[in-house]
Amino acid sequence: MPAHRSFARLWILGRRGVRRLRRRTEFFSETGDFLIDWVDTAGRGTALFCRALGEIGGAPAKFDEIIRQIFLCGVISLPVVTITAFFAGAVIAAQAGAELVLRLGSSDILGSLVGASVCREMGPVFTGVVVTGLVGGGMASVLGTMTVSEEIDALEVMSIDPVRYLVMPRLVAAVIMLPVMTVFADAVAILGGFGVATFSFDQSPHTYTQALKQFFHLKDLTSGLMKAGFFGAIIGLMGCYYGSVTEGGAEGVGLATTRAVVASCVLVLVGDYVLANLLFRVSF
């Protein structure tokens, strides 16, 4: 083989090797940056949560603001939570009833299946996801707008702690409202299941309610409410955190809102899995 062809072949192989090495280096660099950002977000979010917990003692002084945030959470979320819960209960009843009729030839225990699944899982999870999109995103957008317009910096100049003034009331309101909204969602979902059982499976109201009473346990409701309180803390924390670190004007506010909603939804689902396992081992 002539020398110039050998040199050209080595040159091509060397270029390919450099490109592969560069791609691998970029992959590891991006992975490292992602892990660093994740750890940084987790650390700063935990620090913000601890600071907010430290300000709980000042909650009576911010009672009016907490009530206002509770009212906003409830009014914004109630219509969507009602529609979502009703059709969630209806879907559960339709699917479970069809399976019971197919497998057992009877749907007499449909009420118990709807009540247990709604109170343990579907009620708190669906409520958490709905409130995340409505309330959590709203918190991130409001605080993000205040951050980019330097209103939070102005509060610090006036010796007003932004955590006590802005974060703590929203976090407390979310923790209080999520269990309340979950109880309402459970009732609406059970009502939706009742409608499907009555009109689709010709089940008498007495049969549905009797099955619901017979197999319903208080721990089903309490475990769901414990999850809801945990989800409320996640939603309030993510909304306040991403709003407080917003950068880049109006575009940054939109990005912070998106990140808050996505992070809250992911953490709600992950937290549901973890809490479901823990509560099942403790209670059942």
N, C-alpha and C positions, 0 to 999 in steps of 0.2 A: 504494500500500500504506500503511495507517495507520502512524503513528509507533510505536505500542506493539507492532505485529506485527514491524516491522523490528527494534526493540530486542530483542524476545524471540528472533528468529531469530539475531541476532548473539550473544546470550547463549548460545544452544545451541551454535553453532559454536565459540565461545570455550571452552566447557566441554569439547567434544570435543577441541579442540586441546590443552588442558591435560592431559587424560587420556592422549592419545597421547604427549605429551612426557614425562609421568611414567612411562609404561610403558617408553619408550626409555631414560630416565634410569636406571630400576631395572635394566633389562637390562645396560646398560654398567657399572653399579655392581656387580652380581653377577658379571659377567665379570671385572671388575678385581679383586674380592675373591678370586675363584677363582685367578686368575693369581698374585696376591700370596701366597696360601696355598701354591700349588704351588712357587713359587720359594723361599719360606721353608722348606718341607719338604725340598726338594732341597738347599738350603744347609746346613741343620742335620743332615740325614742324612749329607751328605758330610763335615761336620766330625766327626760321631760315628765314621764309618768311619776317618778319618785318625787320630783319637785311639786307636781300637782297634788300628790298624796300629802306632802308636807304642808300644803295650804288648806287642807280640808278643815283644819281648826278655824279658819276664817270664813267658813261657809255661811254662818248666820249673818255676817255682815254683807254677804252677797246674796241674801235670800231672794230679793226681788229679781235679780238677774237670773238666778237658778230657775225660779218659777217661769220667767219669760222664756228661757230656753226649753223648759219642759213643755210649755204651751206650744212653742214653735215645732218641736219634735212631734208632738201628738197631732196637731192640726195638719202638718204637711204630710205625715205618713198615714193617717187614718184611712182616707179613701182607697189608696193603693193597697194597703195591708188588708182591708176588707175584701176587695175584689180578689186579690191573690190567695188569701186564706180560703175563701168560699170555693173557688175552683180547684184549689189543691185538695181540699177535703172531698170534693166531688170526684176528682180523678182517682184518688185513693180508693174511694168506695166503689167506683165503677170497675177498676182493675181487680181489686180484692174480691168483690162480689162475683165477677165473672169466673175467677179462678176457683172460688169456693163452690159455685154451682157446677163447674166442670169436674172438679176433683171429688167433692163430697156430696153433690146433689142438693145442697142446702146452703143458704146464706144467713143462717140464724145468728152466727157469731160475728156478723159484719160490724156491728156497733162497737164491739170490743177491739177489733183490729183497727178501725178508724181512730178510736179514742187513744189507744196506746201509741200508734205511730205518729199521730198528730202531737200529742202532749210530750212525747219523748224527743222526737226528732224534727218533724216537718214544721211544727209551729215556731220554735225558736230559730231554726235555720232560715226559713222563708222570711220571717220577720226581720232577722238580721240582715239578709241580703237586700230587702226592700229599703230598710232604714239606711243601709250603707249608701245606696244610690241617691237617696233623697236628702238625708240629714248629714251623713259623713261628707259627701261632696259639697254640700252647702257650707259646712264648717271650713273646709279647705279653701273654698273660693273666697269666703269673707275674710279669713285671716290672711290668705294670700294677697288679696287686694290691699289690706292694711299694711302688709309687709312691704310690698313694692312701692306703695305711696308714702312709706316712712312714718306711718302713724304709730307703729309699735316702737320705733326709735324715739318718737316724741313722748310716748308714755314713760320710757326709761329715763329720758331727760327730766321729766317731771317727778321722778322718784316713785313711779307707779309700777309695781311688778306686773308684767304682762301675763305671767302664769296665773297669778291670783285673780287678775281682772278679766282675762279672756279664756284661759285654758280650763281652770278648775270648775267654773260654772257649767261649761259645756260637757265636761267629762262626767260630772255628777248628774246632770240632766239625762245624759245618755244611759248611764247605769240605772237610773231610776225608771226611765221610760221604757226600756226594752222589755223588762218583765211584765210591765203593765200592758204593753202592746201585744206581748206574747199570749197573755191570758185572753185578751179580746180575740186574737187570731185563732186560738184553740177553739173558742166557743163558735166562731163563725165557720171554721173548717168542719167541726162536728155537725153543725147545722147543714152545711153543704153535703156531707155524707148522708145525713138523714134524708135530704131531698132525693138523692139518687137511690137510696135503699127503698124509699116509699114508692117512687114513681117508676123506677126501672126494674126493680126486682119484686114488686108487689108485696113488700114486707110491711107488716103493720107497725105503727109507731110504738106500740107496746113492746114488740119483739126487739126493735132496735135499741130502745132505751133500757130494756131489761138486760140485754147483753152488755151494754155500756156500763151499767151499774155493777153487774156481776163480776166483771173482770177488771174493772178500773181500780187502781191503787193510788193513794195519795203520793207515793214516791215517784209515780210517772209524771205528775205535775211538778213536784218540787225539783226533780232532776232537770226538767226543761227550763224552769225558772232560773236555776243556777247557771245553766248554759247561757240563758238570755242576759243575765247580769254580766257575765264574762264577755259576751259579744258586745254589749254596750260599752264596756271599757275599751275594747279593741277599736270600735268605730269612732268613739270620741277621741282616743289617743291618735289614731292615724289621721283623722281629719285635722286636728290641731297641729300635729307635727309637720305634715307636708305643707300646711298653710304657713307655718312659721319659718320654713326654709325656702320659700318661694323666691325665685330670681327671674329676671328677664321680662318684666312688664306684663301686659295682657296675655301674651303667649305663655309665659311662665305660670300664670294663674291657671290657665286651662290645663297645662301639663301637671301641675300640682294636684288639681282636682281629679284628673284621671288616675294619677298614681295613688292617691288616697283611696279611691273607690276600689281599684284593683287590689291593693295591699289588704284592705279590709275584707274583701270577699275571700281572698286566699286564706287569710288568717282565721276567718270565721269557719271555713270548711275544715282547715287543719285542726283548729281548736275543738270543733265538734267531734272529730274522730278521737282526739286525745281524751276529752272529757267523757265521751260515751264509754270508752274502755274503763276509765277510772270509776265513773259512777256505777257502771254495771257491776264491777267487782265489789264495790262497797255496798251497794243497795240490794243487789240481786244474788 
